[in-house]
Amino acid sequence: MARTAKGVTVVDHPLVQHKLTLMRKKDTSTKSFRQLLKEIGALLCYEVTRDLPLELIEIETPMQTMQAPQLVPPSTRRVVSLPGRPPRRRDPAVRR
């Protein structure tokens, strides 16, 4: 993803561009349009979560113990909301 103007993110991933092209075609059916939109949504979610914080934890595998990455638990993450929009759900870690 490439950042441009403040608050605007341009997603230039080839799969997203391809699916947008298919959606824009005049002969794309409503069913195909909705399916492509769903697929693009999944790809955007993947991109948006790219920078979620990870922490190393020790786990036991069948062969040995190791340090493995895991998402930082939500209770220790910071919640950021857009100006003028309330958070979607209450997080006990957020103080009001």
PyMOL commands that place a pseudoatom at each C-alpha (Angstrom):
pseudoatom trace, name=CA, resn=MET, resi=1, chain=A, elem=C, hetatm=0, pos=[0.000, 0.000, 0.000]
pseudoatom trace, name=CA, resn=ALA, resi=2, chain=A, elem=C, hetatm=0, pos=[1.259, 3.448, -0.806]
pseudoatom trace, name=CA, resn=ARG, resi=3, chain=A, elem=C, hetatm=0, pos=[0.435, 6.535, 1.238]
pseudoatom trace, name=CA, resn=THR, resi=4, chain=A, elem=C, hetatm=0, pos=[-0.487, 9.725, -0.562]
pseudoatom trace, name=CA, resn=ALA, resi=5, chain=A, elem=C, hetatm=0, pos=[-2.515, 12.654, 0.793]
pseudoatom trace, name=CA, resn=LYS, resi=6, chain=A, elem=C, hetatm=0, pos=[-3.324, 12.733, 4.482]
pseudoatom trace, name=CA, resn=GLY, resi=7, chain=A, elem=C, hetatm=0, pos=[-5.832, 10.009, 5.276]
pseudoatom trace, name=CA, resn=VAL, resi=8, chain=A, elem=C, hetatm=0, pos=[-5.790, 8.546, 1.751]
pseudoatom trace, name=CA, resn=THR, resi=9, chain=A, elem=C, hetatm=0, pos=[-4.245, 5.173, 1.060]
pseudoatom trace, name=CA, resn=VAL, resi=10, chain=A, elem=C, hetatm=0, pos=[-3.782, 3.889, -2.475]
pseudoatom trace, name=CA, resn=VAL, resi=11, chain=A, elem=C, hetatm=0, pos=[-3.817, 0.117, -2.717]
pseudoatom trace, name=CA, resn=ASP, resi=12, chain=A, elem=C, hetatm=0, pos=[-1.753, -0.760, -5.754]
pseudoatom trace, name=CA, resn=HIS, resi=13, chain=A, elem=C, hetatm=0, pos=[-1.626, -4.534, -5.315]
pseudoatom trace, name=CA, resn=PRO, resi=14, chain=A, elem=C, hetatm=0, pos=[-1.874, -6.337, -8.701]
pseudoatom trace, name=CA, resn=LEU, resi=15, chain=A, elem=C, hetatm=0, pos=[-4.683, -8.652, -7.518]
pseudoatom trace, name=CA, resn=VAL, resi=16, chain=A, elem=C, hetatm=0, pos=[-6.779, -5.705, -6.338]
pseudoatom trace, name=CA, resn=GLN, resi=17, chain=A, elem=C, hetatm=0, pos=[-6.170, -3.860, -9.615]
pseudoatom trace, name=CA, resn=HIS, resi=18, chain=A, elem=C, hetatm=0, pos=[-7.155, -6.939, -11.626]
pseudoatom trace, name=CA, resn=LYS, resi=19, chain=A, elem=C, hetatm=0, pos=[-10.363, -7.486, -9.653]
pseudoatom trace, name=CA, resn=LEU, resi=20, chain=A, elem=C, hetatm=0, pos=[-11.273, -3.789, -9.960]
pseudoatom trace, name=CA, resn=THR, resi=21, chain=A, elem=C, hetatm=0, pos=[-10.854, -4.058, -13.723]
pseudoatom trace, name=CA, resn=LEU, resi=22, chain=A, elem=C, hetatm=0, pos=[-13.197, -7.056, -13.806]
pseudoatom trace, name=CA, resn=MET, resi=23, chain=A, elem=C, hetatm=0, pos=[-15.735, -5.188, -11.665]
pseudoatom trace, name=CA, resn=ARG, resi=24, chain=A, elem=C, hetatm=0, pos=[-15.642, -2.128, -13.945]
pseudoatom trace, name=CA, resn=LYS, resi=25, chain=A, elem=C, hetatm=0, pos=[-16.432, -4.075, -17.118]
pseudoatom trace, name=CA, resn=LYS, resi=26, chain=A, elem=C, hetatm=0, pos=[-19.837, -3.279, -18.536]
pseudoatom trace, name=CA, resn=ASP, resi=27, chain=A, elem=C, hetatm=0, pos=[-20.710, -6.960, -18.992]
pseudoatom trace, name=CA, resn=THR, resi=28, chain=A, elem=C, hetatm=0, pos=[-19.894, -8.005, -15.396]
pseudoatom trace, name=CA, resn=SER, resi=29, chain=A, elem=C, hetatm=0, pos=[-22.954, -9.612, -13.827]
pseudoatom trace, name=CA, resn=THR, resi=30, chain=A, elem=C, hetatm=0, pos=[-24.316, -8.495, -10.477]
pseudoatom trace, name=CA, resn=LYS, resi=31, chain=A, elem=C, hetatm=0, pos=[-23.353, -11.865, -8.992]
pseudoatom trace, name=CA, resn=SER, resi=32, chain=A, elem=C, hetatm=0, pos=[-19.757, -11.545, -10.252]
pseudoatom trace, name=CA, resn=PHE, resi=33, chain=A, elem=C, hetatm=0, pos=[-19.565, -7.917, -9.099]
pseudoatom trace, name=CA, resn=ARG, resi=34, chain=A, elem=C, hetatm=0, pos=[-20.575, -8.887, -5.566]
pseudoatom trace, name=CA, resn=GLN, resi=35, chain=A, elem=C, hetatm=0, pos=[-18.140, -11.811, -5.483]
pseudoatom trace, name=CA, resn=LEU, resi=36, chain=A, elem=C, hetatm=0, pos=[-15.283, -9.608, -6.694]
pseudoatom trace, name=CA, resn=LEU, resi=37, chain=A, elem=C, hetatm=0, pos=[-16.185, -6.972, -4.109]
pseudoatom trace, name=CA, resn=LYS, resi=38, chain=A, elem=C, hetatm=0, pos=[-16.056, -9.615, -1.383]
pseudoatom trace, name=CA, resn=GLU, resi=39, chain=A, elem=C, hetatm=0, pos=[-12.649, -10.806, -2.620]
pseudoatom trace, name=CA, resn=ILE, resi=40, chain=A, elem=C, hetatm=0, pos=[-11.293, -7.247, -2.710]
pseudoatom trace, name=CA, resn=GLY, resi=41, chain=A, elem=C, hetatm=0, pos=[-12.583, -6.718, 0.834]
pseudoatom trace, name=CA, resn=ALA, resi=42, chain=A, elem=C, hetatm=0, pos=[-10.625, -9.763, 2.012]
pseudoatom trace, name=CA, resn=LEU, resi=43, chain=A, elem=C, hetatm=0, pos=[-7.475, -8.516, 0.282]
pseudoatom trace, name=CA, resn=LEU, resi=44, chain=A, elem=C, hetatm=0, pos=[-7.896, -5.069, 1.866]
pseudoatom trace, name=CA, resn=CYS, resi=45, chain=A, elem=C, hetatm=0, pos=[-8.301, -6.639, 5.312]
pseudoatom trace, name=CA, resn=TYR, resi=46, chain=A, elem=C, hetatm=0, pos=[-5.069, -8.513, 4.732]
pseudoatom trace, name=CA, resn=GLU, resi=47, chain=A, elem=C, hetatm=0, pos=[-3.278, -5.286, 3.801]
pseudoatom trace, name=CA, resn=VAL, resi=48, chain=A, elem=C, hetatm=0, pos=[-4.771, -3.267, 6.677]
pseudoatom trace, name=CA, resn=THR, resi=49, chain=A, elem=C, hetatm=0, pos=[-3.634, -5.825, 9.249]
pseudoatom trace, name=CA, resn=ARG, resi=50, chain=A, elem=C, hetatm=0, pos=[-0.105, -6.018, 7.854]
pseudoatom trace, name=CA, resn=ASP, resi=51, chain=A, elem=C, hetatm=0, pos=[1.311, -3.846, 10.658]
pseudoatom trace, name=CA, resn=LEU, resi=52, chain=A, elem=C, hetatm=0, pos=[-0.474, -5.435, 13.635]
pseudoatom trace, name=CA, resn=PRO, resi=53, chain=A, elem=C, hetatm=0, pos=[1.985, -5.780, 16.500]
pseudoatom trace, name=CA, resn=LEU, resi=54, chain=A, elem=C, hetatm=0, pos=[3.540, -9.178, 17.174]
pseudoatom trace, name=CA, resn=GLU, resi=55, chain=A, elem=C, hetatm=0, pos=[5.291, -10.509, 20.232]
pseudoatom trace, name=CA, resn=LEU, resi=56, chain=A, elem=C, hetatm=0, pos=[7.458, -13.577, 20.615]
pseudoatom trace, name=CA, resn=ILE, resi=57, chain=A, elem=C, hetatm=0, pos=[6.205, -16.309, 22.903]
pseudoatom trace, name=CA, resn=GLU, resi=58, chain=A, elem=C, hetatm=0, pos=[7.732, -19.610, 23.808]
pseudoatom trace, name=CA, resn=ILE, resi=59, chain=A, elem=C, hetatm=0, pos=[5.846, -22.619, 22.496]
pseudoatom trace, name=CA, resn=GLU, resi=60, chain=A, elem=C, hetatm=0, pos=[6.472, -26.320, 22.589]
pseudoatom trace, name=CA, resn=THR, resi=61, chain=A, elem=C, hetatm=0, pos=[6.531, -28.131, 19.254]
pseudoatom trace, name=CA, resn=PRO, resi=62, chain=A, elem=C, hetatm=0, pos=[6.670, -31.923, 18.852]
pseudoatom trace, name=CA, resn=MET, resi=63, chain=A, elem=C, hetatm=0, pos=[10.435, -31.602, 18.418]
pseudoatom trace, name=CA, resn=GLN, resi=64, chain=A, elem=C, hetatm=0, pos=[11.517, -28.793, 20.771]
pseudoatom trace, name=CA, resn=THR, resi=65, chain=A, elem=C, hetatm=0, pos=[10.579, -25.483, 22.344]
pseudoatom trace, name=CA, resn=MET, resi=66, chain=A, elem=C, hetatm=0, pos=[10.922, -22.357, 20.252]
pseudoatom trace, name=CA, resn=GLN, resi=67, chain=A, elem=C, hetatm=0, pos=[10.168, -18.644, 20.116]
pseudoatom trace, name=CA, resn=ALA, resi=68, chain=A, elem=C, hetatm=0, pos=[7.208, -17.998, 17.791]
pseudoatom trace, name=CA, resn=PRO, resi=69, chain=A, elem=C, hetatm=0, pos=[5.391, -14.788, 16.797]
pseudoatom trace, name=CA, resn=GLN, resi=70, chain=A, elem=C, hetatm=0, pos=[1.861, -14.168, 18.031]
pseudoatom trace, name=CA, resn=LEU, resi=71, chain=A, elem=C, hetatm=0, pos=[-0.432, -11.166, 17.746]
pseudoatom trace, name=CA, resn=VAL, resi=72, chain=A, elem=C, hetatm=0, pos=[-0.258, -8.865, 20.740]
pseudoatom trace, name=CA, resn=PRO, resi=73, chain=A, elem=C, hetatm=0, pos=[-3.456, -9.511, 22.748]
pseudoatom trace, name=CA, resn=PRO, resi=74, chain=A, elem=C, hetatm=0, pos=[-6.194, -6.919, 22.067]
pseudoatom trace, name=CA, resn=SER, resi=75, chain=A, elem=C, hetatm=0, pos=[-6.303, -5.846, 25.715]
pseudoatom trace, name=CA, resn=THR, resi=76, chain=A, elem=C, hetatm=0, pos=[-2.766, -4.438, 25.411]
pseudoatom trace, name=CA, resn=ARG, resi=77, chain=A, elem=C, hetatm=0, pos=[-3.212, -2.772, 21.983]
pseudoatom trace, name=CA, resn=ARG, resi=78, chain=A, elem=C, hetatm=0, pos=[-4.076, 0.872, 21.543]
pseudoatom trace, name=CA, resn=VAL, resi=79, chain=A, elem=C, hetatm=0, pos=[-7.414, 1.621, 19.936]
pseudoatom trace, name=CA, resn=VAL, resi=80, chain=A, elem=C, hetatm=0, pos=[-7.431, 4.391, 17.368]
pseudoatom trace, name=CA, resn=SER, resi=81, chain=A, elem=C, hetatm=0, pos=[-10.712, 5.829, 16.160]
pseudoatom trace, name=CA, resn=LEU, resi=82, chain=A, elem=C, hetatm=0, pos=[-11.330, 8.269, 13.359]
pseudoatom trace, name=CA, resn=PRO, resi=83, chain=A, elem=C, hetatm=0, pos=[-12.305, 11.815, 14.348]
pseudoatom trace, name=CA, resn=GLY, resi=84, chain=A, elem=C, hetatm=0, pos=[-16.056, 12.158, 14.614]
pseudoatom trace, name=CA, resn=ARG, resi=85, chain=A, elem=C, hetatm=0, pos=[-16.625, 8.417, 14.699]
pseudoatom trace, name=CA, resn=PRO, resi=86, chain=A, elem=C, hetatm=0, pos=[-17.107, 6.466, 17.912]
pseudoatom trace, name=CA, resn=PRO, resi=87, chain=A, elem=C, hetatm=0, pos=[-15.297, 3.128, 18.278]
pseudoatom trace, name=CA, resn=ARG, resi=88, chain=A, elem=C, hetatm=0, pos=[-17.366, 0.202, 17.009]
pseudoatom trace, name=CA, resn=ARG, resi=89, chain=A, elem=C, hetatm=0, pos=[-17.215, -1.770, 20.225]
pseudoatom trace, name=CA, resn=ARG, resi=90, chain=A, elem=C, hetatm=0, pos=[-16.165, -1.054, 23.726]
pseudoatom trace, name=CA, resn=ASP, resi=91, chain=A, elem=C, hetatm=0, pos=[-12.730, -2.305, 24.631]
pseudoatom trace, name=CA, resn=PRO, resi=92, chain=A, elem=C, hetatm=0, pos=[-12.081, -2.702, 28.359]
pseudoatom trace, name=CA, resn=ALA, resi=93, chain=A, elem=C, hetatm=0, pos=[-8.530, -1.445, 27.810]
pseudoatom trace, name=CA, resn=VAL, resi=94, chain=A, elem=C, hetatm=0, pos=[-9.791, 1.930, 26.551]
pseudoatom trace, name=CA, resn=ARG, resi=95, chain=A, elem=C, hetatm=0, pos=[-10.341, 4.490, 29.295]
pseudoatom trace, name=CA, resn=ARG, resi=96, chain=A, elem=C, hetatm=0, pos=[-13.050, 7.048, 28.726]
for i in range(1, 96): cmd.bond("trace and resi %d" % i, "trace and resi %d" % (i + 1))
show_as sticks, trace
zoom trace
